[in-house]
Amino acid sequence: MKNEENMKDKTILITGATSGIGKATATELAKMGAHLISIARNKHKALKTKVELIKLHSTKNSEVLIAAL
């Protein structure tokens, strides 16, 4: 798909990726091959989400930053 090809060279900074719409968005972006940087307050939930994305989409293109914005 054209959109998937466009996302492979993109780095996306996303907040709220541990649940709800943010997690759904992160999942779809991971499917498209984007490099994800997730900002989260809860380290445990953030690392769990990272592991899930790696398992589901065989991607190593996921990083986690812990911060309260």
Stockholm file with secondary structure:
# STOCKHOLM 1.0

chainA/1-69         MKNEENMKDKTILITGATSGIGKATATELAKMGAHLISIARNKHKALKTKVELIKLHSTKNSEVLIAAL
#=GR chainA/1-69 SS CHHHHHHTTCEEEEESTTSHHHHHHHHHHHHTTCEEEEEESCHHHHHHHHHHHHHHHCCCCEEEEECCC
#=GC SS_cons        CHHHHHHTTCEEEEESTTSHHHHHHHHHHHHTTCEEEEEESCHHHHHHHHHHHHHHHCCCCEEEEECCC
//
